[in-house]
C-alpha cells in the first residue's frame, strides 16, 4: 500500500503526459492517494515505534543498497500532509491556458517525489525522491508563473541546487564515517551504527547537513529565494512547495541529523538558535512591512520555519513533538492561504493590500477561510490538551515513533542538548 501511495501520483503524471484527460486523471489519482494514506493511518499500530508496512527490493547486496519503504508516526504525518495538500492543489487549479497536461503532470510529480522521500528508509532514495520533486517546481515557476518569473525560477534553482549539493556531501560523509563492516544505505542500520561515529566527525557532518537542509527550508540567512519564488509561482505550485516540499528539510533533521549525530547537534545548537532568531525576528519584521499579499505570505512562511526550528533546537520531547505538530499545521494553513491568494488574484487582478480593503464583504467565505488559515498556531490544541493530560502527551509521542522521541532520547543519552522540564517526567515511560 505504501508503494501505491508513492507511485500513484507518478504513474498518473506519466499518463497525463501521454495524453490522458489532465484534470480528471489528476483528481482521481490524488483522491485515491489520499484514501490509501488514510487507510495506512488507520492501520498504523501506535504502540509500535519501529517502521511498519515495510517493503524492500534488493538492488546491491555488496553495498547494502535496496529500495526500502515504510512508515512510522513521523513519516505518516508527513505523507498524510502531502496527500491532503496534493488534492487541494489539484482541486484549486483553475483554467490553464497553455500546456495543461504538463502543468498537472508537474504537480503530481512534486507530490510523488515528496511522498517518496518521506516514506523512504533507504538513504539514496530519500535524497533522490526529493530531487525528483524539485525539477517540476522550477518548471512550474518558469513557465506558468507571474511577475518576474524568470528571475525567480533561476534564483530558486541556484539556491536549492547549492543546498542539495551541500546536503549530498553531508550524506556521503555520513555514509563513509561509519565503519566499513557497518556501512549501509538503510537508515535503520545507520542509526544502529551511529555510536561508532567519532564526535569530531559528527560535528563536521552535522554542520553540512544543517546548512544543506537549512537552505532547502529557507533558514536565515539562506531564505531570500522563498518569498520571491512563492510570489511568482502559480498558486498550486506554491501550495505544494511551501506546504509539503519545504518540510523535507525539517523531516531530514528529525530523521537523520539529530538521531545519528547527537554530538554534532549539541556542538552547533548555539548557531542554530541564532539563525532561527533571524527567521522569527528579522523575517517577521520584513513580513509586517510587505504591501503585497503574496509577498507577505511568502515571508510569513519563512518566519514560521523559525518556530519549528526552535522546537527542534529545544531537544526535549515536548519541543520536538510540538515541532512535528506545527509542521503539519503550517503545511495545511499555508496551502490554504496561497490557494485563497490565487483565487483573489484571479478575481481582482491584484494582490496589493491597499486595493483589497473590505474584500470580506463581497467574498465572505474566502474571508472566513483566510482567517482560519491565518490562525497558524493550530498545534495549540495539542498544547492545551497535554497540559491537562500528561498521558495523552505520552501517547502522542509514542505514536510519532522514532523520528521524534528517539531523536531527543539519543541526544539526551549523549549528554548533549540538555534536558527540558518534561524529559524527566516522561523518560521512565519512554525507556
Secondary structure, DSSP 8 states (H G I E B T S, - for coil): -HHHHHHHHHHHHHHHHTTS-HHHHHHHHHHHHHHHHHHHHHH--TT--S-EEEEEEEEETTTTEEEEEEE-HHHHHHHHHHHHHHHHHHHH----SS-HHHHHHHHHHHHHHHHHHHHB-BHHHHHHHHHHHHHHHHHHHHHH--SSHHHHHHHHHHHHHHHHHHHHHHHHHHHHHS-GGG--SBHHHHHHHGGGS-HHHHHHHHHHHHHHHHHHHT-TTS-HHHHHHHHHS-HHHHHHIIIIITHHHHHHIIIIIHHH-HHHHHHTHHHHHHHHHIIIIIHHHHHHT--BHHHHHHHHHHHHHHHHHHHHHH-SHHHHHHHHHHHHHHHHHHHHHHHHHHHHHHHHS--BGGG-TTHHHH-HHHHHHHHHHH---TTHHHHHHHHH-HHHHHHHHHHHGGGTHHHHHHHHHTT-S---TTHHHHHHHH-
